[in-house]
Amino acid sequence: MYRGLVESLVVICLALLGLFDAWRLSGVVREEGTFHDVIGPDRYLGAISIGLLICGIWNLGLRLKGKKAIEGHRKKEGENSHITMVTLVTVILIIYTVVLPGLGYLVATLLFFPVIFFLFGVRPWFKSLSIGLLVAVLFYGIFEHFAEVPLPKGILEVLF
């Protein structure tokens, strides 16, 4: 129970830190006139931090009521399986980070999301693949077209 409370408090503290930094960024990029876009880095960070704060408070409320926030779908798994999962996700994130500049955002992300979804239990592969591709294209559209964030272009994108 205490572990869940500590996790909730850490998430809330990170959210508050993000909100503070978003406020700080707002003063830097908007008051000095260096950033004229309606949605900028300060607003992105603020929106993500608000979502994180809501999740942290929700989880804290559930923990204080004595309920588990996330029910494990595998009751027989021990602590070793969680360590293995964390290690595997870390390795996949490292691989994604290394191949991102070479393959580009779109190709690397199209490979990354289906693997992550499958790893987190979205079965069968076809479902994991379709959801992963949908999320990758959605993220690409949001960052590339809506936010106008320059994303890394890979060798395939440069050729075409």
C-alpha positions as CSV (number, residue, x, y, z in Angstrom):
1,M,0.0,0.0,0.0
2,Y,2.8,2.4,0.9
3,R,4.5,1.8,-2.4
4,G,1.4,2.9,-4.3
5,L,1.1,6.0,-2.2
6,V,4.7,6.9,-2.8
7,E,4.3,6.3,-6.6
8,S,1.2,8.6,-6.6
9,L,3.1,11.3,-4.7
10,V,6.0,11.1,-7.1
11,V,3.7,11.4,-10.1
12,I,2.0,14.4,-8.5
13,C,5.3,16.0,-7.7
14,L,6.5,15.5,-11.3
15,A,3.3,17.0,-12.6
16,L,3.7,20.1,-10.4
17,L,7.3,20.4,-11.5
18,G,6.1,20.3,-15.1
19,L,3.4,22.9,-14.5
20,F,6.0,25.2,-12.9
21,D,8.4,24.7,-15.8
22,A,5.6,25.4,-18.3
23,W,4.8,28.6,-16.4
24,R,8.6,29.5,-16.5
25,L,8.8,28.7,-20.3
26,S,5.7,30.8,-20.9
27,G,7.5,33.8,-19.4
28,V,10.6,33.2,-21.4
29,V,9.1,32.5,-24.9
30,R,6.1,34.7,-24.8
31,E,7.2,37.9,-23.0
32,E,10.4,38.2,-24.9
33,G,8.5,37.9,-28.2
34,T,10.6,34.9,-29.4
35,F,7.7,32.6,-29.9
36,H,4.5,33.7,-31.7
37,D,2.7,30.4,-32.1
38,V,-0.5,29.9,-30.2
39,I,0.5,26.5,-29.1
40,G,4.2,26.3,-28.0
41,P,6.5,24.3,-25.8
42,D,5.0,25.8,-22.7
43,R,1.5,24.8,-23.6
44,Y,2.4,21.3,-24.5
45,L,4.3,20.8,-21.3
46,G,1.4,22.4,-19.4
47,A,-1.2,20.1,-21.0
48,I,0.8,17.0,-20.4
49,S,1.5,18.0,-16.8
50,I,-2.2,18.6,-16.1
51,G,-3.0,15.1,-17.4
52,L,-0.2,13.7,-15.3
53,L,-1.6,15.6,-12.2
54,I,-5.1,14.2,-12.8
55,C,-3.7,10.7,-13.1
56,G,-1.6,11.1,-9.9
57,I,-4.5,12.5,-7.9
58,W,-6.8,9.7,-9.2
59,N,-4.3,7.0,-8.3
60,L,-3.7,8.6,-4.9
61,G,-7.5,8.6,-4.2
62,L,-7.8,5.0,-5.2
63,R,-4.8,4.0,-3.0
64,L,-6.2,5.9,0.0
65,K,-9.5,4.0,-0.4
66,G,-7.5,0.8,-0.4
67,K,-8.2,-0.2,-4.0
68,K,-5.6,-1.2,-6.5
69,A,-5.4,1.4,-9.3
70,I,-4.4,-1.1,-11.9
71,E,-5.5,-4.7,-11.6
72,G,-2.9,-7.1,-12.8
73,H,-4.1,-9.5,-15.5
74,R,-1.5,-12.0,-14.6
75,K,-1.9,-13.1,-11.0
76,K,0.8,-15.7,-11.0
77,E,3.6,-13.4,-12.1
78,G,6.2,-12.5,-9.5
79,E,8.6,-9.6,-9.1
80,N,11.0,-11.1,-11.6
81,S,8.6,-10.7,-14.5
82,H,8.2,-7.0,-13.8
83,I,11.9,-6.5,-13.8
84,T,12.1,-8.4,-17.1
85,M,9.4,-6.2,-18.6
86,V,11.1,-3.0,-17.4
87,T,14.4,-4.2,-18.8
88,L,12.8,-5.2,-22.1
89,V,11.0,-1.8,-22.5
90,T,14.2,0.0,-21.7
91,V,16.1,-1.9,-24.3
92,I,13.4,-1.2,-26.9
93,L,13.5,2.5,-26.0
94,I,17.3,2.6,-26.4
95,I,17.0,0.8,-29.8
96,Y,14.3,3.3,-30.9
97,T,16.5,6.2,-29.8
98,V,19.5,4.9,-31.7
99,V,17.6,4.1,-35.0
100,L,15.5,7.3,-35.0
101,P,18.0,9.6,-36.7
102,G,18.8,7.0,-39.4
103,L,15.3,5.7,-40.1
104,G,13.5,8.9,-39.4
105,Y,10.6,9.6,-37.1
106,L,7.9,8.0,-39.2
107,V,9.6,4.7,-40.0
108,A,11.1,4.2,-36.6
109,T,7.8,5.0,-34.9
110,L,5.8,2.8,-37.2
111,L,8.1,-0.1,-36.0
112,F,8.2,1.0,-32.4
113,F,4.5,1.3,-31.4
114,P,3.3,-2.1,-32.6
115,V,6.2,-3.8,-30.7
116,I,5.4,-1.9,-27.5
117,F,1.7,-2.6,-27.8
118,F,2.3,-6.3,-28.3
119,L,4.7,-6.3,-25.4
120,F,2.1,-4.7,-23.1
121,G,-0.4,-7.4,-24.0
122,V,-2.4,-6.3,-27.1
123,R,-3.0,-9.6,-28.8
124,P,-3.0,-10.9,-31.5
125,W,-0.2,-9.4,-33.6
126,F,-2.7,-8.0,-36.1
127,K,-4.5,-6.0,-33.5
128,S,-1.2,-4.8,-32.0
129,L,0.0,-3.9,-35.5
130,S,-3.1,-2.0,-36.5
131,I,-3.4,0.0,-33.2
132,G,0.4,0.7,-33.3
133,L,0.2,2.0,-36.9
134,L,-2.8,4.1,-36.1
135,V,-1.1,5.7,-33.1
136,A,2.2,6.3,-35.0
137,V,0.3,8.0,-37.9
138,L,-1.7,10.1,-35.4
139,F,1.4,11.2,-33.5
140,Y,3.1,12.0,-36.8
141,G,0.2,14.1,-37.9
142,I,0.0,16.0,-34.6
143,F,3.7,16.8,-34.5
144,E,4.4,17.4,-38.2
145,H,1.3,19.2,-39.3
146,F,-0.6,20.6,-36.3
147,A,2.4,21.5,-34.1
148,E,4.8,22.1,-37.0
149,V,7.6,20.4,-35.1
150,P,10.4,19.4,-37.4
151,L,10.9,15.6,-37.0
152,P,14.0,13.7,-38.0
153,K,13.9,12.6,-41.7
154,G,15.3,9.2,-42.3
155,I,17.0,7.8,-45.3
156,L,13.7,6.6,-46.8
157,E,12.0,9.9,-46.4
158,V,15.0,11.8,-47.9
159,L,15.0,9.5,-51.0
160,F,11.3,10.0,-51.6
